[in-house]
Amino acid sequence: MERLHKHVDQLFAKYKSSKQVRELKREILSNLEAKVADLTAGGLAYNEAIDIAKRSITSIDDLIDDQTRVYVNQMTAELVQKGLLYFLIAWIVTMPFRIVGSGILLNELLLLGSIVLGIVYLVLRLKKQDMYLRRTATFDVQAAFRRRKLVWAIWVVFITVSILYNTAMLFGSNIWFQTQVKIAGPYHFAMLGIQYALPFVSLLIPILFHIVPGLMMKYEAGEYDGYEA
């Protein structure tokens, strides 16, 4: 049945793996194998039966439901947990930035964000009732993957613009008049480095968007899980 396996793999090639996709894939493969068995039992040659089975289904676009049911509270708890971890790391990393005014503000905002996320996470973890944990909502996982790519693209544009802007503001006259850039000691060098590094803290945003589709798939509710609507 290797030819059937390859055919089914091709049908699902453009879809991200999920419980829904995996269950549908197994069902279609099982139906095709049963069709081949019926045709060969009726006296048809095996290879011809395979060809007929493959022609019986050439697309599964109409069978794929874009809406995936997810255990939303469990997913939210892990998303908040990861967000808390990333905020704490960013807070620690940006401590040296406190030598400039904008660095102080950013570092304190990251600390405040960490505190808020920590409180939210504790509240979510205290709610361990089965009904709460099994509550579901529907999401479009494929759209989440598309949004993830879009957010990364926007972030790359933002960082590029930030680097060009900082370069123009700090070294525009040197570049224009082709004069040597002078750095007056380690402190001045550190200040310049911080000016370039500050925008990279925004990396938190695409990282959080990046993990959302994976969490949706991790906490996807199966057809027979007995979930709560």
Secondary structure by P-SEA (a helix, b strand, c coil): caaaaaaaaaaaccccccaaaaaaaaaaaaaaaaaaaaaaaacccaaaaaaaaaacccccccccccccccaaaaaaaaaaaaaaaaaaaaaaaaccccccaaaaaaaaaaaaaaaaaaaaaaaaaaccccccccbbbbbcaaaaaaaaaaaaaaaaaaaaaaaaaaaaaacaaaaaabbbbbbccaaaaaaaaaaaacccccaaaaaaaaaaaaaaaaacccccccccc
